Amino acid sequence: MKLNGYELICPICKGKKFEKRNSLLNTRGMTFLNLDWLNEGAINYICDTCGYILWFIDDGREYVEEYDEKEKIGIKGLHIDYETSKADEDECPVCFSKRDVNDKECSNCGYKFE
């Protein structure tokens, strides 16, 4: 998924699948006056793999979401060559997401296990 031309990648697990939601940015003053609904909003993208939340201000800017066909069927071709830690047996060596040791392919990044 791309947002305004930038690929959206989770900074924690390198996942590329996200759920979208909107949130209010509450302030003490508006809450004290019982006017929470007047607070500014934010757009959130929640990583499907680890739950990390990315926040974007909703101040009237236009956010353009782009999906390509490859992303609709799953993540393929994710290559991380700067990782220094080693994956455990129940983790994918590319994206480090947890997996069943009997799986033939990572459900997060599409890596094929040998």
C-alpha positions as CSV (number, residue, x, y, z in Angstrom):
1,M,0.0,0.0,0.0
2,K,1.2,3.5,-0.8
3,L,0.1,6.7,0.9
4,N,0.8,9.8,-1.1
5,G,3.4,7.9,-3.1
6,Y,5.2,6.5,-0.1
7,E,5.2,2.8,0.7
8,L,3.6,2.1,4.1
9,I,5.8,-0.3,6.0
10,C,5.5,-1.1,9.7
11,P,8.7,0.2,11.5
12,I,8.4,-2.7,14.0
13,C,7.8,-5.9,12.0
14,K,8.2,-4.6,8.4
15,G,4.6,-5.7,7.7
16,K,2.7,-4.2,4.8
17,K,-0.9,-5.0,5.6
18,F,-2.8,-2.4,7.5
19,E,-6.3,-1.7,8.7
20,K,-7.5,1.9,8.6
21,R,-9.5,3.8,11.3
22,N,-10.1,7.4,12.5
23,S,-9.4,8.7,16.0
24,L,-10.0,11.9,17.9
25,L,-7.0,13.8,19.3
26,N,-8.6,14.7,22.6
27,T,-7.5,17.8,24.6
28,R,-8.2,18.5,28.3
29,G,-10.0,21.7,27.6
30,M,-12.5,20.3,25.2
31,T,-13.0,17.3,27.4
32,F,-13.6,19.6,30.4
33,L,-16.3,21.5,28.4
34,N,-17.7,18.2,27.1
35,L,-16.9,19.1,23.6
36,D,-14.7,16.2,22.6
37,W,-16.3,15.9,19.2
38,L,-14.8,19.3,18.3
39,N,-11.2,18.0,18.7
40,E,-9.0,17.4,15.6
41,G,-8.9,14.0,14.1
42,A,-6.2,11.6,13.0
43,I,-6.1,8.8,10.5
44,N,-4.6,5.5,11.8
45,Y,-3.2,2.6,10.0
46,I,-2.8,-0.5,12.2
47,C,-0.4,-3.2,11.3
48,D,-2.2,-6.5,10.8
49,T,0.9,-8.4,12.0
50,C,2.0,-6.7,15.2
51,G,-0.7,-4.1,16.0
52,Y,1.6,-1.1,15.7
53,I,-0.4,2.1,15.0
54,L,0.8,4.7,12.5
55,W,-0.8,8.2,13.0
56,F,-1.5,10.8,10.4
57,I,-3.0,14.2,11.2
58,D,-6.5,14.7,9.6
59,D,-6.3,18.5,9.0
60,G,-7.9,18.6,5.6
61,R,-4.9,17.2,3.7
62,E,-5.7,14.8,1.0
63,Y,-4.3,11.3,1.6
64,V,-4.2,9.2,-1.5
65,E,-4.1,5.4,-0.9
66,E,-2.7,3.3,-3.8
67,Y,-2.9,-0.5,-3.9
68,D,-1.2,-2.6,-6.5
69,E,-2.4,-6.1,-7.5
70,K,0.5,-7.8,-5.8
71,E,-0.4,-6.3,-2.4
72,K,-4.0,-7.4,-2.7
73,I,-3.0,-11.1,-2.7
74,G,-0.2,-10.7,-0.2
75,I,3.3,-9.4,0.3
76,K,5.9,-10.7,-2.0
77,G,9.5,-9.9,-2.6
78,L,10.3,-8.1,0.7
79,H,14.0,-8.2,1.0
80,I,15.8,-6.9,4.1
81,D,19.6,-7.0,3.8
82,Y,20.5,-4.9,6.9
83,E,19.1,-7.3,9.5
84,T,21.8,-8.5,11.9
85,S,19.8,-10.7,14.2
86,K,19.0,-14.3,13.4
87,A,15.5,-15.7,13.3
88,D,14.3,-18.4,15.6
89,E,13.0,-21.6,14.2
90,D,9.4,-20.4,14.6
91,E,10.1,-17.0,12.9
92,C,10.5,-16.0,9.2
93,P,14.2,-15.1,8.5
94,V,13.1,-12.2,6.3
95,C,10.4,-10.3,8.3
96,F,10.7,-12.1,11.7
97,S,7.0,-12.7,12.0
98,K,5.9,-15.8,14.0
99,R,5.0,-18.9,12.0
100,D,4.1,-22.5,12.3
101,V,7.2,-24.6,11.7
102,N,5.3,-26.8,9.2
103,D,4.4,-23.8,7.0
104,K,6.0,-23.8,3.5
105,E,5.6,-20.0,3.0
106,C,5.5,-16.9,5.3
107,S,2.0,-15.5,5.5
108,N,3.4,-12.0,6.0
109,C,6.1,-11.5,3.4
110,G,5.7,-14.6,1.1
111,Y,9.2,-16.0,1.8
112,K,9.4,-19.7,0.9
113,F,10.9,-21.9,3.6
114,E,13.3,-24.7,2.6
